[in-house]
Amino acid sequence: MFKKTVGFLAALFIFLGCIAASAASAETLTCWFPPGWKSKAPQAKAITDALSEKSGLTIRPIIAQNYPQILDAFTREEMNIVYVGSFVQAIINARGIGTALVQNMDGKELYSGVLVYPKGGDPEAILKNSPAEIAFAKGASSGESSAKAATNGLASIPTANHGATCGAVKAGKAKAGVVKNWWWNGNKDKFPELDMYRMPGISIEGNPDNVLTVSKAVPAVLAARIKDAAIAAKDAFGSPNMAAFDTSHLKFSLDLMAKGKIDPLNYSW
């Protein structure tokens, strides 16, 4: 009798577990993309279509209107995913509201912030004498975090993006600006009046870009399926290789925040 009871209970637990797993699988997951992806909506859909097909889950894409929208979603009980760079990833990590899974290893997977300043100027003197007059893209490791880390938190001219940062320097509204190294490499010809300076201890390619992360509401078994699906869906991501992500790689981004007096637990746009 005892063996029959134990056997019945074991079968019941397995049955209930299967029901729970099936129910979880039937739910729709939302995959968030940054506001800057408005021009890349077809790729966002291609990514979620591939993830859905390869994981057996239903995953829909949403391009966020702003970054707080993503962080708010990650604090709720719904299952969410995000594909985004190091600034938001560092906040998610610090707040313990998500688990990073994989990263797009496209040759530009790590980036830095570099100083741009008027040609003929002295970048070191600008950093020393005019730290508050440095522009940066708000909410970016290569912008805000790097600029504030280089100025002990004093940089105080936020912009919408790296182009606006360079525009502010060109127009004389800022003494200098901090932009993403890869962005500068591709856009420097648009700003012949500016030059670039690598800031010691700051302009290090240590910020991870394009990381796929799930919210804590996603069960581990589903997270594993999403991870495997992302690795198999490298073509949809436009990547030669999607690799498992080690969260210790966020340390540099978090250290920049600390140097720049940015609190990831309370940061707000």
Sequence and secondary structure as in RCSB ss.txt:
>XXXX:A:sequence
MFKKTVGFLAALFIFLGCIAASAASAETLTCWFPPGWKSKAPQAKAITDALSEKSGLTIRPIIAQNYPQILDAFT
REEMNIVYVGSFVQAIINARGIGTALVQNMDGKELYSGVLVYPKGGDPEAILKNSPAEIAFAKGASSGESSAKAA
TNGLASIPTANHGATCGAVKAGKAKAGVVKNWWWNGNKDKFPELDMYRMPGISIEGNPDNVLTVSKAVPAVLAAR
IKDAAIAAKDAFGSPNMAAFDTSHLKFSLDLMAKGKIDPLNYSW
>XXXX:A:secstr
 HHHHHHHHHHHHHHHHHHHHHHHHHSEEEEEE GGGGGGHHHHHHHHHHHHHHHSSEEEEEE SSHHHHHHHHT
SSS EEEEE HHHHHHHHHHT EEEEEEE SS SEE EEEEEETTS HHHHHHH GGGEEEETT IIIIIHHHHH
TTT   EEESSHHHHHHHHHTTSSSEEEEEHHHHHHHGGG TTEEEE  TTTS S EE SEEEEETTS HHHHHH
HHHHHHHTTTTTT S EEE  GGGGHHHHHHHHHTT  TTT   
